[in-house]
Amino acid sequence: MKGRLPAFKQSFFMSPDRKDGLQLQMFYRDGMVYCDLLVDNRFEGYAEILHGGMVFGVLDVIIWYVIFMRSKKIAMTRKVNMEFFKPVMCGSSYRAKGELTKIENKNIFATAWIEDTSGEVYARVNAIFREGKYDDMATFIDRLDFSETAPAIKDYFLSLLDTK
């Protein structure tokens, strides 16, 4: 399964309708989630450098999606270890990637990073997410925009409605 992932309709990071947001397009392929990242200076923390909170936010979203795509679990951030190696510059092209590393009971371990076009890593987060309970799957699904989503991925998300 591969292709574009649905966006949360109200997400600052992903919604195509949020003009104040990043409007990221997430993709899934070969067990990884990724998105291309080119951010203007509206989100700078210091002189053309992307604010570290924005860097973390992008990586947190990547991890949420890779956990869901690999395990079909809805999980939330529990603990993170964030490292910044080089400044992520506004107006420069990067790719953010993430992968699930292991699951132990309700703890889900994953990592995500931002790299430049040559593969040099600028920031990385190692995280533990915690599987949560979400009883209203219909509402969860309704909050997603599937308009650009690959059909197999849409079916994967919609299969949540079939389980109980």
Summary of the structure (lengths in Angstrom):
residues: 164
radius of gyration: 15.5
end to end distance: 23.8
largest distance: 50.8
contacts: 495
relative contact order: 0.21
helix: 25%
strand: 38%
